Amino acid sequence: MRFRLIRQKLGPFVWPLVLGILGCLPAGSMLAHTQHNQVLDWNEVLPAFERYFNYPSPENAKAVLAVLPREKPDKLVGNTGQALEYIINSREFGILASEALAGERYSAEILFRLRNFSDGWASEVVDGTLGAILRINPKLFLEVLFEYQDASFIKRGGYPVAYPNYSYNNHPSAFKYELGKRIEALERVDDPKYDKLKQACLRELRKEINLVILSNRSAGSLPVHKQSNLVLDWSGVLPVFERYFNYPAPENAKAVLSVLPRVRPDKVVGDTGQAFDYINSAETYGILALEAQAGDRYSTDILFRLLIISDGPETMWAKKTLGSIVRLKPRLFLEVLFEYKDTSPIKKAGYLVAYQKDAYINRPSAFRYELGKRTEALESVDDPKYAELKQACLRELQDAIKRLPR
């Protein structure tokens, strides 16, 4: 069974970064391979990655593919371990993951090629990100997998459809729920070109579900004791969050909302800092982030409610995830923001469309590119109900772009 532990050193950093990310670019033809498979020189590859991380356009992604072999090379020049530390075990990996999750085909292909050189912790990060792409953009996943189905790493390890990310390690029921959602996503793809491959992936996912050991108490409904908006008692809220993290179905997200105030409470019982430490931990937060990024309305609602409870640094992950949803699910973002636009955190902090993720620190050109993609995503929403709010968000994005150094 692939439900296994990712190294602890990745947990607190890479997975919240990757899954706190998260407008698709049009898919084009697969890039032709231009480098011989026999030799990989990291001295050529790393500068190409540096240019990509500085400005993750499709052109720069293609430039990476031009020097990153399609198959595992016979000879390596340079230190592969150090190269993968820079590419995968760093905050910059969030830029690559963000582009792939948003539907950029060449960035998704980079992930498949990295699988040739990664093992251990590095392969866990890559495989977990590929699994998230399957859930969020199943057609893209099948398109790229179709081109790589005969690659040696696929023949050796199988289709990368059933790998968890770190947050699911201690939540097998949540992982089973996630695998079920990946099955639903694949079943929506109706292109006959990929039917045989799709069926093979579905068989692998169903086999994996049967291997996940479930606790009889890990899923299902939970009695909910609704709280007054005037008092927030964390001793009543955290068990409901635990049930959600064990099985993040919409009904469990709604249960969280029933105990999480919509307005700032007058009184808080319990330690808010410790409560957010649990919610934001590597063992839990990635589950909430992925559900919101995949389009679950109630999980997105939870992110806004967390901002109402606290305006301190503990809400930074929620703000960054909401920024990623602007690009990934712009209509969902506007729908939920519309319900919260008059709340105190929005009045104080603005519309949350331009929060910078850690991956973009010291890379203003890459962040300008990301903000431009968020702008394109919002402009694609044409519902007149949200027209005024959309224009306000677009102005906030343009102001943020203007403030970036050139």
Secondary structure by P-SEA (a helix, b strand, c coil): ccccccccccccccaaaaaacccccccccccccccccccccaaaaaaaaaaaaacccaaaaaaaaacccccccccccccaaaaaaacccccaaaaaaaaaaaccaaaaaaaaaacccccaaaaaaaaaaaaaaaaccaaaaaaaaaaccccccccccccccccccccccccaaaaaaaaaaaaaaaaacccccaaaaaaaaaaaaaaaaaabbbbccccccccccccccccccccccaaaaaaaaacccaaaaaaaaaaccccccccccccaaaaaaaaaccccaaaaaaaaaaccaaaaaaaaaaaaacccccaaaaaaaaaaaaaacaaaaaaaaaaccccccccccccccccccccccccaaaaaaaaaaaaaaaaacccccaaaaaaaaaaaaaaaaaaccc
